[in-house]
Amino acid sequence: MPVIEVVLGDLVEERVDAIVTAANESLLGGGGVDRAVHAAAGPELAGAGSALAPLDPGDAVATPAFRLGPRIRHVIHTVGPVWEGGGYDEAELLASCYRRCLEVADALGARSLAIPAISTGVYGYPAADAARIAVSTVRSVRTRVEVVRLVAFDEGSRDLLRSELAAQGVS
Ligand code: AR6
């Protein structure tokens, strides 16, 4: 199980081997955190991403990090579920995003990984439920990734993630 750190801030300012972007199936970039990642990585990211598209919800793929390097080496693109009330496998798909991102990071040899609150923006996933899934999934994965930084963009999300760490017995 990797060490889990909860932080408040901008994902693209992280110093980690790989960051995860909350993409859509085209991998061409969009709004929210995906916009910030594409803006920081440069237009090459959309080219590399679209060559691997379409990507199914719950899955993840990696590209180079382009202009985010050498501070960040890889961008892992994952597509979260759109929240449709909870009856459409959203929880399973969200857990799958975290698992697949860790698998891809492990295969790349990444030892540190920063992940935003996938699906909790444009895709509407309730933040408390998403925080529970983020923590429970990351802590249950066997991986050589040593540190996972869960990056919240607002204090409310940060506090939810911290509460989940405490509730799930992760110090
Ligand atoms: N750093 C960290 N977290 C951020 C940042 C940032 N710079 N910017 C936003 N967030 P969202 P989704 C948080 O909407 O719900 C895009 O158009 C934000 O506050 O980025 O998975 C894609 O292309 C929220 O908590 O992703 C897809 O079409 C979290 O990141 C769609 O949106 C996720 O919000 C994906 O929607």
Backbone and ligand atoms as CSV (ligand in chain L), in Angstrom:
chain,resi,resn,atom,element,x,y,z
A,1,MET,N,N,0.841,-1.201,0.000
A,1,MET,CA,C,0.000,0.000,0.000
A,1,MET,C,C,0.875,1.248,0.000
A,2,PRO,N,N,0.608,2.182,-0.897
A,2,PRO,CA,C,1.411,3.407,-0.897
A,2,PRO,C,C,1.059,4.304,0.286
A,3,VAL,N,N,1.989,5.182,0.632
A,3,VAL,CA,C,1.673,6.255,1.575
A,3,VAL,C,C,0.718,7.209,0.867
A,4,ILE,N,N,-0.343,7.605,1.562
A,4,ILE,CA,C,-1.316,8.531,0.981
A,4,ILE,C,C,-1.161,9.896,1.641
A,5,GLU,N,N,-0.987,10.917,0.815
A,5,GLU,CA,C,-0.919,12.288,1.326
A,5,GLU,C,C,-2.073,13.077,0.719
A,6,VAL,N,N,-2.736,13.863,1.530
A,6,VAL,CA,C,-3.800,14.741,1.042
A,6,VAL,C,C,-3.257,16.166,1.026
A,7,VAL,N,N,-3.353,16.818,-0.123
A,7,VAL,CA,C,-2.835,18.183,-0.230
A,7,VAL,C,C,-3.848,19.070,-0.924
A,8,LEU,N,N,-3.729,20.374,-0.650
A,8,LEU,CA,C,-4.576,21.380,-1.286
A,8,LEU,C,C,-3.710,22.142,-2.274
A,9,GLY,N,N,-4.131,22.227,-3.528
A,9,GLY,CA,C,-3.334,23.004,-4.466
A,9,GLY,C,C,-3.626,22.664,-5.906
A,10,ASP,N,N,-2.735,23.179,-6.755
A,10,ASP,CA,C,-2.875,23.011,-8.199
A,10,ASP,C,C,-2.087,21.774,-8.625
A,11,LEU,N,N,-2.757,20.855,-9.266
A,11,LEU,CA,C,-2.121,19.591,-9.676
A,11,LEU,C,C,-0.846,19.820,-10.485
A,12,VAL,N,N,-0.865,20.816,-11.375
A,12,VAL,CA,C,0.280,20.972,-12.284
A,12,VAL,C,C,1.510,21.539,-11.576
A,13,GLU,N,N,1.362,21.955,-10.329
A,13,GLU,CA,C,2.512,22.424,-9.551
A,13,GLU,C,C,3.182,21.294,-8.771
A,14,GLU,N,N,2.634,20.104,-8.859
A,14,GLU,CA,C,3.180,18.970,-8.104
A,14,GLU,C,C,4.578,18.586,-8.597
A,15,ARG,N,N,5.359,18.024,-7.696
A,15,ARG,CA,C,6.675,17.453,-8.044
A,15,ARG,C,C,6.593,15.961,-7.805
A,16,VAL,N,N,6.188,15.257,-8.833
A,16,VAL,CA,C,5.983,13.808,-8.749
A,16,VAL,C,C,6.378,13.193,-10.081
A,17,ASP,N,N,6.544,11.887,-10.101
A,17,ASP,CA,C,6.899,11.227,-11.356
A,17,ASP,C,C,5.753,11.306,-12.367
A,18,ALA,N,N,4.517,11.205,-11.885
A,18,ALA,CA,C,3.369,11.197,-12.799
A,18,ALA,C,C,2.181,11.904,-12.165
A,19,ILE,N,N,1.406,12.580,-13.003
A,19,ILE,CA,C,0.128,13.145,-12.553
A,19,ILE,C,C,-0.987,12.492,-13.355
A,20,VAL,N,N,-2.162,12.462,-12.730
A,20,VAL,CA,C,-3.369,11.950,-13.388
A,20,VAL,C,C,-4.220,13.135,-13.812
A,21,THR,N,N,-4.722,13.107,-15.043
A,21,THR,CA,C,-5.706,14.104,-15.427
A,21,THR,C,C,-7.080,13.452,-15.576
A,22,ALA,N,N,-8.107,14.207,-15.177
A,22,ALA,CA,C,-9.500,13.748,-15.284
A,22,ALA,C,C,-9.998,14.137,-16.667
A,23,ALA,N,N,-9.834,13.228,-17.593
A,23,ALA,CA,C,-10.037,13.512,-19.019
A,23,ALA,C,C,-11.446,13.136,-19.463
A,24,ASN,N,N,-11.700,13.332,-20.744
A,24,ASN,CA,C,-12.884,12.737,-21.378
A,24,ASN,C,C,-12.389,11.757,-22.436
A,25,GLU,N,N,-13.309,11.037,-23.056
A,25,GLU,CA,C,-12.919,9.894,-23.892
A,25,GLU,C,C,-12.060,10.281,-25.092
A,26,SER,N,N,-12.097,11.551,-25.492
A,26,SER,CA,C,-11.320,11.983,-26.665
A,26,SER,C,C,-9.840,12.175,-26.334
A,27,LEU,N,N,-9.523,12.388,-25.072
A,27,LEU,CA,C,-8.155,12.697,-24.609
A,27,LEU,C,C,-7.575,13.928,-25.300
A,28,LEU,N,N,-8.457,14.787,-25.759
A,28,LEU,CA,C,-8.023,16.009,-26.445
A,28,LEU,C,C,-7.918,17.199,-25.508
A,29,GLY,N,N,-8.321,17.003,-24.254
A,29,GLY,CA,C,-8.379,18.128,-23.322
A,29,GLY,C,C,-9.798,18.622,-23.208
A,30,GLY,N,N,-10.055,19.361,-22.124
A,30,GLY,CA,C,-11.406,19.855,-21.897
A,30,GLY,C,C,-11.355,20.971,-20.884
A,31,GLY,N,N,-12.268,20.939,-19.906
A,31,GLY,CA,C,-12.287,21.966,-18.869
A,31,GLY,C,C,-11.626,21.470,-17.602
A,32,GLY,N,N,-11.822,22.216,-16.529
A,32,GLY,CA,C,-11.373,21.779,-15.210
A,32,GLY,C,C,-9.892,21.478,-15.151
A,33,VAL,N,N,-9.569,20.426,-14.428
A,33,VAL,CA,C,-8.162,20.077,-14.228
A,33,VAL,C,C,-7.510,19.658,-15.545
A,34,ASP,N,N,-8.288,19.076,-16.430
A,34,ASP,CA,C,-7.764,18.655,-17.732
A,34,ASP,C,C,-7.277,19.871,-18.531
A,35,ARG,N,N,-8.007,20.968,-18.421
A,35,ARG,CA,C,-7.589,22.190,-19.116
A,35,ARG,C,C,-6.237,22.665,-18.574
A,36,ALA,N,N,-6.118,22.632,-17.244
A,36,ALA,CA,C,-4.865,23.089,-16.624
A,36,ALA,C,C,-3.695,22.199,-17.040
A,37,VAL,N,N,-3.929,20.897,-17.099
A,37,VAL,CA,C,-2.853,19.962,-17.463
A,37,VAL,C,C,-2.447,20.173,-18.916
A,38,HIS,N,N,-3.413,20.289,-19.802
A,38,HIS,CA,C,-3.077,20.492,-21.222
A,38,HIS,C,C,-2.389,21.837,-21.435
A,39,ALA,N,N,-2.846,22.862,-20.726
A,39,ALA,CA,C,-2.213,24.180,-20.876
A,39,ALA,C,C,-0.756,24.127,-20.434
A,40,ALA,N,N,-0.490,23.417,-19.358
A,40,ALA,CA,C,0.875,23.364,-18.829
A,40,ALA,C,C,1.771,22.428,-19.633
A,41,ALA,N,N,1.202,21.368,-20.161
A,41,ALA,CA,C,2.012,20.389,-20.904
A,41,ALA,C,C,2.274,20.832,-22.337
A,42,GLY,N,N,1.387,21.668,-22.877
A,42,GLY,CA,C,1.549,22.130,-24.250
A,42,GLY,C,C,0.730,21.305,-25.226
A,43,PRO,N,N,0.636,21.782,-26.475
A,43,PRO,CA,C,-0.258,21.151,-27.457
A,43,PRO,C,C,0.133,19.726,-27.836
A,44,GLU,N,N,1.379,19.351,-27.564
A,44,GLU,CA,C,1.791,17.976,-27.864
A,44,GLU,C,C,0.952,16.964,-27.095
A,45,LEU,N,N,0.435,17.383,-25.942
A,45,LEU,CA,C,-0.311,16.431,-25.106
A,45,LEU,C,C,-1.587,15.969,-25.796
A,46,ALA,N,N,-2.279,16.890,-26.439
A,46,ALA,CA,C,-3.514,16.506,-27.146
A,46,ALA,C,C,-3.203,15.563,-28.308
A,47,GLY,N,N,-2.097,15.798,-28.961
A,47,GLY,CA,C,-1.710,14.915,-30.072
A,47,GLY,C,C,-1.424,13.512,-29.583
A,48,ALA,N,N,-0.662,13.424,-28.504
A,48,ALA,CA,C,-0.321,12.103,-27.961
A,48,ALA,C,C,-1.555,11.424,-27.388
A,49,GLY,N,N,-2.418,12.200,-26.743
A,49,GLY,CA,C,-3.621,11.629,-26.146
A,49,GLY,C,C,-4.571,11.118,-27.206
A,50,SER,N,N,-4.821,11.940,-28.203
A,50,SER,CA,C,-5.832,11.553,-29.193
A,50,SER,C,C,-5.402,10.318,-29.976
A,51,ALA,N,N,-4.092,10.091,-30.060
A,51,ALA,CA,C,-3.616,8.876,-30.741
A,51,ALA,C,C,-4.008,7.616,-29.976
A,52,LEU,N,N,-4.330,7.759,-28.696
A,52,LEU,CA,C,-4.700,6.613,-27.850
A,52,LEU,C,C,-6.210,6.550,-27.601
A,53,ALA,N,N,-6.947,7.518,-28.125
A,53,ALA,CA,C,-8.393,7.603,-27.896
A,53,ALA,C,C,-9.151,6.693,-28.869
A,54,PRO,N,N,-10.403,6.356,-28.560
A,54,PRO,CA,C,-11.153,6.745,-27.365
A,54,PRO,C,C,-10.792,5.862,-26.173
A,55,LEU,N,N,-10.917,6.440,-25.000
A,55,LEU,CA,C,-10.631,5.727,-23.758
A,55,LEU,C,C,-11.944,5.540,-22.997
A,56,ASP,N,N,-12.199,4.304,-22.582
A,56,ASP,CA,C,-13.451,4.017,-21.880
A,56,ASP,C,C,-13.442,4.570,-20.457
A,57,PRO,N,N,-14.603,4.948,-19.932
A,57,PRO,CA,C,-14.691,5.298,-18.518
A,57,PRO,C,C,-14.161,4.153,-17.654
A,58,GLY,N,N,-13.390,4.509,-16.639
A,58,GLY,CA,C,-12.805,3.510,-15.741
A,58,GLY,C,C,-11.421,3.059,-16.155
A,59,ASP,N,N,-10.991,3.453,-17.351
A,59,ASP,CA,C,-9.669,3.022,-17.829
A,59,ASP,C,C,-8.673,4.180,-17.742
A,60,ALA,N,N,-7.387,3.874,-17.981
A,60,ALA,CA,C,-6.323,4.888,-17.926
A,60,ALA,C,C,-5.229,4.541,-18.910
A,61,VAL,N,N,-4.608,5.570,-19.485
A,61,VAL,CA,C,-3.445,5.399,-20.363
A,61,VAL,C,C,-2.457,6.527,-20.078
A,62,ALA,N,N,-1.212,6.295,-20.449
A,62,ALA,CA,C,-0.166,7.287,-20.170
A,62,ALA,C,C,0.384,7.883,-21.451
A,63,THR,N,N,0.788,9.140,-21.333
A,63,THR,CA,C,1.575,9.812,-22.377
A,63,THR,C,C,2.743,10.505,-21.683
A,64,PRO,N,N,3.711,10.980,-22.470
A,64,PRO,CA,C,4.726,11.846,-21.849
A,64,PRO,C,C,4.065,13.100,-21.268
A,65,ALA,N,N,4.814,13.814,-20.434
A,65,ALA,CA,C,4.291,15.040,-19.820
A,65,ALA,C,C,4.741,16.290,-20.565
A,66,PHE,N,N,5.524,16.114,-21.628
A,66,PHE,CA,C,5.950,17.209,-22.490
A,66,PHE,C,C,6.502,18.376,-21.660
A,67,ARG,N,N,5.882,19.553,-21.756
A,67,ARG,CA,C,6.493,20.746,-21.137
A,67,ARG,C,C,6.406,20.760,-19.607
A,68,LEU,N,N,5.712,19.777,-19.035
A,68,LEU,CA,C,5.726,19.649,-17.566
A,68,LEU,C,C,7.024,19.003,-17.093
A,69,GLY,N,N,7.773,18.430,-18.041
A,69,GLY,CA,C,9.032,17.808,-17.686
A,69,GLY,C,C,10.119,18.853,-17.519
A,70,PRO,N,N,11.214,18.479,-16.861
A,70,PRO,CA,C,11.506,17.174,-16.274
A,70,PRO,C,C,10.909,16.981,-14.876
A,71,ARG,N,N,10.220,18.031,-14.377
A,71,ARG,CA,C,9.660,17.929,-13.014
A,71,ARG,C,C,8.649,16.788,-12.933
A,72,ILE,N,N,7.816,16.641,-13.985
A,72,ILE,CA,C,6.816,15.564,-14.077
A,72,ILE,C,C,7.111,14.811,-15.374
A,73,ARG,N,N,7.174,13.479,-15.304
A,73,ARG,CA,C,7.584,12.715,-16.495
A,73,ARG,C,C,6.407,12.172,-17.297
A,74,HIS,N,N,5.327,11.845,-16.615
A,74,HIS,CA,C,4.207,11.185,-17.303
A,74,HIS,C,C,2.881,11.855,-16.931
A,75,VAL,N,N,1.973,11.890,-17.910
A,75,VAL,CA,C,0.574,12.235,-17.626
A,75,VAL,C,C,-0.239,10.969,-17.843
A,76,ILE,N,N,-0.972,10.587,-16.827
A,76,ILE,CA,C,-1.877,9.446,-16.935
A,76,ILE,C,C,-3.294,9.999,-17.098
A,77,HIS,N,N,-3.915,9.635,-18.200
A,77,HIS,CA,C,-5.249,10.138,-18.526
A,77,HIS,C,C,-6.260,9.082,-18.091
A,78,THR,N,N,-7.239,9.486,-17.310
A,78,THR,CA,C,-8.307,8.558,-16.955
A,78,THR,C,C,-9.642,9.239,-17.208
A,79,VAL,N,N,-10.646,8.436,-17.491
A,79,VAL,CA,C,-11.988,8.973,-17.743
A,79,VAL,C,C,-12.897,8.492,-16.627
A,80,GLY,N,N,-13.333,9.425,-15.800
A,80,GLY,CA,C,-14.239,9.083,-14.712
A,80,GLY,C,C,-15.658,8.902,-15.214
A,81,PRO,N,N,-16.517,8.351,-14.355
A,81,PRO,CA,C,-17.927,8.233,-14.718
A,81,PRO,C,C,-18.637,9.576,-14.577
A,82,VAL,N,N,-19.597,9.801,-15.450
A,82,VAL,CA,C,-20.526,10.917,-15.259
A,82,VAL,C,C,-21.548,10.474,-14.220
A,83,TRP,N,N,-21.773,11.289,-13.189
A,83,TRP,CA,C,-22.744,10.933,-12.145
A,83,TRP,C,C,-24.159,11.004,-12.706
A,84,GLU,N,N,-24.856,9.867,-12.625
A,84,GLU,CA,C,-26.239,9.838,-13.126
A,84,GLU,C,C,-27.185,9.346,-12.042
A,85,GLY,N,N,-26.804,9.562,-10.784
A,85,GLY,CA,C,-27.675,9.202,-9.675
A,85,GLY,C,C,-27.197,8.018,-8.877
A,86,GLY,N,N,-26.224,7.304,-9.374
A,86,GLY,CA,C,-25.621,6.215,-8.603
A,86,GLY,C,C,-26.018,4.828,-9.057
A,87,GLY,N,N,-26.972,4.731,-9.959
A,87,GLY,CA,C,-27.445,3.417,-10.384
A,87,GLY,C,C,-26.833,2.906,-11.677
A,88,TYR,N,N,-25.778,3.542,-12.094
A,88,TYR,CA,C,-25.179,3.188,-13.394
A,88,TYR,C,C,-23.699,2.803,-13.242
A,89,ASP,N,N,-23.417,2.056,-12.173
A,89,ASP,CA,C,-22.052,1.565,-11.943
A,89,ASP,C,C,-21.037,2.679,-11.725
A,90,GLU,N,N,-21.514,3.859,-11.308
A,90,GLU,CA,C,-20.575,4.961,-11.147
A,90,GLU,C,C,-19.492,4.635,-10.116
A,91,ALA,N,N,-19.881,4.003,-8.991
A,91,ALA,CA,C,-18.890,3.721,-7.937
A,91,ALA,C,C,-17.829,2.742,-8.429
A,92,GLU,N,N,-18.262,1.710,-9.139
A,92,GLU,CA,C,-17.301,0.728,-9.660
A,92,GLU,C,C,-16.372,1.377,-10.682
A,93,LEU,N,N,-16.944,2.227,-11.511
A,93,LEU,CA,C,-16.121,2.883,-12.536
A,93,LEU,C,C,-15.115,3.838,-11.904
A,94,LEU,N,N,-15.538,4.553,-10.864
A,94,LEU,CA,C,-14.607,5.483,-10.213
A,94,LEU,C,C,-13.468,4.712,-9.528
A,95,ALA,N,N,-13.809,3.626,-8.843
A,95,ALA,CA,C,-12.764,2.802,-8.221
A,95,ALA,C,C,-11.816,2.258,-9.286
A,96,SER,N,N,-12.375,1.866,-10.411
A,96,SER,CA,C,-11.550,1.351,-11.504
A,96,SER,C,C,-10.568,2.410,-12.003
A,97,CYS,N,N,-10.989,3.665,-12.045
A,97,CYS,CA,C,-10.071,4.742,-12.459
A,97,CYS,C,C,-8.840,4.756,-11.561
A,98,TYR,N,N,-9.052,4.738,-10.250
A,98,TYR,CA,C,-7.915,4.797,-9.315
A,98,TYR,C,C,-7.041,3.556,-9.457
A,99,ARG,N,N,-7.678,2.389,-9.570
A,99,ARG,CA,C,-6.885,1.151,-9.727
A,99,ARG,C,C,-6.063,1.170,-11.004
A,100,ARG,N,N,-6.679,1.544,-12.101
A,100,ARG,CA,C,-5.970,1.544,-13.388
A,100,ARG,C,C,-4.854,2.589,-13.398
A,101,CYS,N,N,-5.095,3.740,-12.805
A,101,CYS,CA,C,-4.029,4.755,-12.749
A,101,CYS,C,C,-2.827,4.212,-11.989
A,102,LEU,N,N,-3.071,3.500,-10.905
A,102,LEU,CA,C,-1.955,2.931,-10.138
A,102,LEU,C,C,-1.265,1.824,-10.921
A,103,GLU,N,N,-2.019,1.026,-11.645
A,103,GLU,CA,C,-1.397,-0.021,-12.476
A,103,GLU,C,C,-0.511,0.590,-13.555
A,104,VAL,N,N,-1.029,1.617,-14.203
A,104,VAL,CA,C,-0.260,2.268,-15.275
A,104,VAL,C,C,0.985,2.933,-14.686
A,105,ALA,N,N,0.836,3.600,-13.559
A,105,ALA,CA,C,1.982,4.249,-12.918
A,105,ALA,C,C,3.035,3.223,-12.530
A,106,ASP,N,N,2.601,2.112,-11.989
A,106,ASP,CA,C,3.522,1.041,-11.597
A,106,ASP,C,C,4.279,0.532,-12.815
A,107,ALA,N,N,3.570,0.309,-13.904
A,107,ALA,CA,C,4.210,-0.209,-15.122
A,107,ALA,C,C,5.226,0.777,-15.694
A,108,LEU,N,N,5.011,2.064,-15.455
A,108,LEU,CA,C,5.952,3.084,-15.928
A,108,LEU,C,C,7.163,3.216,-15.012
A,109,GLY,N,N,7.099,2.585,-13.845
A,109,GLY,CA,C,8.171,2.745,-12.867
A,109,GLY,C,C,8.044,4.006,-12.040
A,110,ALA,N,N,6.886,4.646,-12.081
A,110,ALA,CA,C,6.688,5.854,-11.272
A,110,ALA,C,C,6.630,5.471,-9.797
A,111,ARG,N,N,7.278,6.245,-8.981
A,111,ARG,CA,C,7.256,5.989,-7.537
A,111,ARG,C,C,6.364,6.981,-6.800
A,112,SER,N,N,6.061,8.098,-7.452
A,112,SER,CA,C,5.168,9.090,-6.841
A,112,SER,C,C,4.135,9.507,-7.880
A,113,LEU,N,N,2.913,9.683,-7.395
A,113,LEU,CA,C,1.771,9.917,-8.277
A,113,LEU,C,C,0.846,10.925,-7.610
A,114,ALA,N,N,0.401,11.920,-8.379
A,114,ALA,CA,C,-0.570,12.896,-7.860
A,114,ALA,C,C,-1.878,12.740,-8.632
A,115,ILE,N,N,-2.976,12.686,-7.878
A,115,ILE,CA,C,-4.288,12.396,-8.481
A,115,ILE,C,C,-5.293,13.459,-8.016
A,116,PRO,N,N,-6.005,14.094,-8.943
A,116,PRO,CA,C,-7.063,15.027,-8.536
A,116,PRO,C,C,-8.319,14.256,-8.163
A,117,ALA,N,N,-9.341,14.998,-7.742
A,117,ALA,CA,C,-10.607,14.376,-7.329
A,117,ALA,C,C,-11.442,14.067,-8.577
A,118,ILE,N,N,-11.104,12.924,-9.169
A,118,ILE,CA,C,-11.696,12.508,-10.454
A,118,ILE,C,C,-13.233,12.517,-10.373
A,119,SER,N,N,-13.869,13.044,-11.403
A,119,SER,CA,C,-15.334,13.063,-11.589
A,119,SER,C,C,-16.084,14.046,-10.700
A,120,THR,N,N,-15.408,14.734,-9.772
A,120,THR,CA,C,-16.164,15.563,-8.816
A,120,THR,C,C,-16.426,16.975,-9.312
A,121,GLY,N,N,-15.988,17.306,-10.531
A,121,GLY,CA,C,-16.238,18.634,-11.084
A,121,GLY,C,C,-17.344,18.573,-12.114
A,122,VAL,N,N,-16.972,18.726,-13.358
A,122,VAL,CA,C,-17.933,18.718,-14.476
A,122,VAL,C,C,-18.799,17.456,-14.448
A,123,TYR,N,N,-18.245,16.330,-14.047
A,123,TYR,CA,C,-18.974,15.062,-14.106
A,123,TYR,C,C,-19.894,14.829,-12.912
A,124,GLY,N,N,-19.859,15.717,-11.919
A,124,GLY,CA,C,-20.912,15.780,-10.910
A,124,GLY,C,C,-20.936,14.721,-9.830
A,125,TYR,N,N,-19.854,13.973,-9.650
A,125,TYR,CA,C,-19.865,12.907,-8.632
A,125,TYR,C,C,-19.861,13.543,-7.241
A,126,PRO,N,N,-20.736,13.109,-6.329
A,126,PRO,CA,C,-20.751,13.697,-4.986
A,126,PRO,C,C,-19.382,13.561,-4.312
A,127,ALA,N,N,-18.881,14.690,-3.804
A,127,ALA,CA,C,-17.483,14.730,-3.364
A,127,ALA,C,C,-17.200,13.802,-2.189
A,128,ALA,N,N,-18.132,13.673,-1.263
A,128,ALA,CA,C,-17.872,12.815,-0.095
A,128,ALA,C,C,-17.768,11.347,-0.514
A,129,ASP,N,N,-18.663,10.924,-1.369
A,129,ASP,CA,C,-18.611,9.532,-1.842
A,129,ASP,C,C,-17.342,9.293,-2.657
A,130,ALA,N,N,-16.977,10.271,-3.458
A,130,ALA,CA,C,-15.770,10.130,-4.275
A,130,ALA,C,C,-14.524,10.061,-3.388
A,131,ALA,N,N,-14.499,10.831,-2.315
A,131,ALA,CA,C,-13.342,10.812,-1.407
A,131,ALA,C,C,-13.214,9.443,-0.742
A,132,ARG,N,N,-14.337,8.856,-0.353
A,132,ARG,CA,C,-14.303,7.531,0.270
A,132,ARG,C,C,-13.737,6.496,-0.700
A,133,ILE,N,N,-14.181,6.557,-1.938
A,133,ILE,CA,C,-13.700,5.605,-2.949
A,133,ILE,C,C,-12.222,5.840,-3.248
A,134,ALA,N,N,-11.825,7.105,-3.325
A,134,ALA,CA,C,-10.410,7.404,-3.613
A,134,ALA,C,C,-9.511,6.773,-2.556
A,135,VAL,N,N,-9.820,7.015,-1.301
A,135,VAL,CA,C,-8.962,6.509,-0.222
A,135,VAL,C,C,-9.029,4.988,-0.140
A,136,SER,N,N,-10.231,4.424,-0.188
A,136,SER,CA,C,-10.336,2.974,-0.005
A,136,SER,C,C,-9.685,2.223,-1.159
A,137,THR,N,N,-9.784,2.759,-2.358
A,137,THR,CA,C,-9.191,2.065,-3.502
A,137,THR,C,C,-7.670,2.166,-3.467
A,138,VAL,N,N,-7.151,3.356,-3.242
A,138,VAL,CA,C,-5.689,3.512,-3.240
A,138,VAL,C,C,-5.064,2.652,-2.141
A,139,ARG,N,N,-5.704,2.594,-0.991
A,139,ARG,CA,C,-5.079,1.849,0.103
A,139,ARG,C,C,-5.187,0.336,-0.085
A,140,SER,N,N,-6.021,-0.109,-1.000
A,140,SER,CA,C,-6.188,-1.552,-1.173
A,140,SER,C,C,-5.346,-2.116,-2.320
A,141,VAL,N,N,-4.625,-1.239,-3.022
A,141,VAL,CA,C,-3.881,-1.684,-4.201
A,141,VAL,C,C,-2.470,-2.111,-3.826
A,142,ARG,N,N,-2.047,-3.240,-4.370
A,142,ARG,CA,C,-0.635,-3.661,-4.235
A,142,ARG,C,C,0.142,-3.028,-5.374
A,143,THR,N,N,1.136,-2.241,-5.035
A,143,THR,CA,C,1.833,-1.471,-6.067
A,143,THR,C,C,3.228,-1.119,-5.590
A,144,ARG,N,N,4.110,-0.841,-6.557
A,144,ARG,CA,C,5.432,-0.315,-6.209
A,144,ARG,C,C,5.435,1.203,-6.138
A,145,VAL,N,N,4.311,1.833,-6.460
A,145,VAL,CA,C,4.200,3.281,-6.264
A,145,VAL,C,C,4.276,3.536,-4.758
A,146,GLU,N,N,5.177,4.424,-4.361
A,146,GLU,CA,C,5.423,4.611,-2.922
A,146,GLU,C,C,4.560,5.704,-2.301
A,147,VAL,N,N,4.296,6.749,-3.073
A,147,VAL,CA,C,3.542,7.887,-2.536
A,147,VAL,C,C,2.435,8.265,-3.504
A,148,VAL,N,N,1.219,8.349,-2.996
A,148,VAL,CA,C,0.093,8.864,-3.778
A,148,VAL,C,C,-0.384,10.140,-3.105
A,149,ARG,N,N,-0.343,11.227,-3.854
A,149,ARG,CA,C,-0.811,12.512,-3.335
A,149,ARG,C,C,-2.199,12.787,-3.913
A,150,LEU,N,N,-3.194,12.831,-3.053
A,150,LEU,CA,C,-4.560,13.151,-3.473
A,150,LEU,C,C,-4.677,14.670,-3.401
A,151,VAL,N,N,-4.794,15.307,-4.571
A,151,VAL,CA,C,-4.719,16.763,-4.660
A,151,VAL,C,C,-6.125,17.346,-4.740
A,152,ALA,N,N,-6.516,18.063,-3.681
A,152,ALA,CA,C,-7.812,18.744,-3.657
A,152,ALA,C,C,-7.610,20.181,-4.119
A,153,PHE,N,N,-8.625,20.704,-4.780
A,153,PHE,CA,C,-8.527,22.063,-5.317
A,153,PHE,C,C,-9.304,23.053,-4.459
A,154,ASP,N,N,-10.033,22.565,-3.479
A,154,ASP,CA,C,-10.763,23.442,-2.561
A,154,ASP,C,C,-10.725,22.803,-1.177
A,155,GLU,N,N,-10.930,23.658,-0.169
A,155,GLU,CA,C,-10.774,23.183,1.206
A,155,GLU,C,C,-11.807,22.125,1.567
A,156,GLY,N,N,-13.021,22.244,1.020
A,156,GLY,CA,C,-14.046,21.254,1.319
A,156,GLY,C,C,-13.619,19.859,0.876
A,157,SER,N,N,-13.102,19.767,-0.327
A,157,SER,CA,C,-12.639,18.461,-0.821
A,157,SER,C,C,-11.446,17.976,-0.010
A,158,ARG,N,N,-10.567,18.883,0.342
A,158,ARG,CA,C,-9.405,18.513,1.158
A,158,ARG,C,C,-9.862,17.928,2.496
A,159,ASP,N,N,-10.852,18.593,3.117
A,159,ASP,CA,C,-11.326,18.124,4.414
A,159,ASP,C,C,-12.013,16.764,4.300
A,160,LEU,N,N,-12.758,16.550,3.227
A,160,LEU,CA,C,-13.403,15.247,3.030
A,160,LEU,C,C,-12.355,14.142,2.892
A,161,LEU,N,N,-11.315,14.416,2.145
A,161,LEU,CA,C,-10.251,13.408,1.974
A,161,LEU,C,C,-9.543,13.141,3.301
A,162,ARG,N,N,-9.274,14.196,4.055
A,162,ARG,CA,C,-8.628,14.016,5.366
A,162,ARG,C,C,-9.504,13.172,6.289
A,163,SER,N,N,-10.807,13.451,6.277
A,163,SER,CA,C,-11.732,12.688,7.124
A,163,SER,C,C,-11.722,11.217,6.737
A,164,GLU,N,N,-11.672,10.960,5.446
A,164,GLU,CA,C,-11.649,9.568,5.007
A,164,GLU,C,C,-10.365,8.867,5.430
A,165,LEU,N,N,-9.247,9.563,5.356
A,165,LEU,CA,C,-7.997,8.950,5.829
A,165,LEU,C,C,-8.134,8.544,7.289
A,166,ALA,N,N,-8.700,9.440,8.079
A,166,ALA,CA,C,-8.870,9.148,9.506
A,166,ALA,C,C,-9.875,8.018,9.708
A,167,ALA,N,N,-10.989,8.083,8.996
A,167,ALA,CA,C,-12.051,7.084,9.177
A,167,ALA,C,C,-11.590,5.696,8.763
A,168,GLN,N,N,-10.725,5.648,7.761
A,168,GLN,CA,C,-10.260,4.353,7.254
A,168,GLN,C,C,-8.946,3.936,7.907
A,169,GLY,N,N,-8.587,4.661,8.938
A,169,GLY,CA,C,-7.432,4.231,9.730
A,169,GLY,C,C,-6.103,4.445,9.062
A,170,VAL,N,N,-6.032,5.411,8.146
A,170,VAL,CA,C,-4.760,5.754,7.505
A,170,VAL,C,C,-4.272,7.033,8.153
A,171,SER,N,N,-3.069,7.005,8.741
A,171,SER,CA,C,-2.617,8.202,9.463
A,171,SER,C,C,-1.938,9.158,8.497
L,1,AR6,N1,N,-5.624,21.129,-9.770
L,1,AR6,C1,C,-6.253,20.209,-8.991
L,1,AR6,N2,N,-7.583,19.981,-9.046
L,1,AR6,C2,C,-8.308,20.729,-9.921
L,1,AR6,C3,C,-7.725,21.700,-10.767
L,1,AR6,C4,C,-6.320,21.885,-10.671
L,1,AR6,N3,N,-5.671,22.778,-11.434
L,1,AR6,N4,N,-8.713,22.255,-11.523
L,1,AR6,C5,C,-9.862,21.669,-11.153
L,1,AR6,N5,N,-9.623,20.751,-10.181
L,1,AR6,P1,P,-13.037,18.263,-13.387
L,1,AR6,P2,P,-14.355,15.685,-13.950
L,1,AR6,C6,C,-10.559,19.864,-9.481
L,1,AR6,O1,O,-14.244,19.003,-13.806
L,1,AR6,O2,O,-15.440,16.001,-13.006
L,1,AR6,C7,C,-13.152,18.117,-18.377
L,1,AR6,O3,O,-13.737,18.952,-19.317
L,1,AR6,C8,C,-12.013,20.244,-9.461
L,1,AR6,O4,O,-12.257,21.215,-8.445
L,1,AR6,O5,O,-11.700,18.755,-13.831
L,1,AR6,O6,O,-13.731,14.313,-13.924
L,1,AR6,C9,C,-12.650,16.829,-18.967
L,1,AR6,O7,O,-12.106,16.984,-20.244
L,1,AR6,C10,C,-12.661,18.908,-9.142
L,1,AR6,O8,O,-12.634,18.673,-7.742
L,1,AR6,O9,O,-13.107,16.698,-13.868
L,1,AR6,C11,C,-13.904,16.002,-18.975
L,1,AR6,O10,O,-14.724,16.337,-20.081
L,1,AR6,C12,C,-11.735,17.897,-9.807
L,1,AR6,O11,O,-10.544,18.622,-10.152
L,1,AR6,C13,C,-14.597,16.418,-17.705
L,1,AR6,O12,O,-14.160,17.744,-17.447
L,1,AR6,C14,C,-12.304,17.238,-11.045
L,1,AR6,O13,O,-13.066,18.179,-11.792
L,1,AR6,C15,C,-14.198,15.568,-16.538
L,1,AR6,O14,O,-14.926,15.955,-15.390
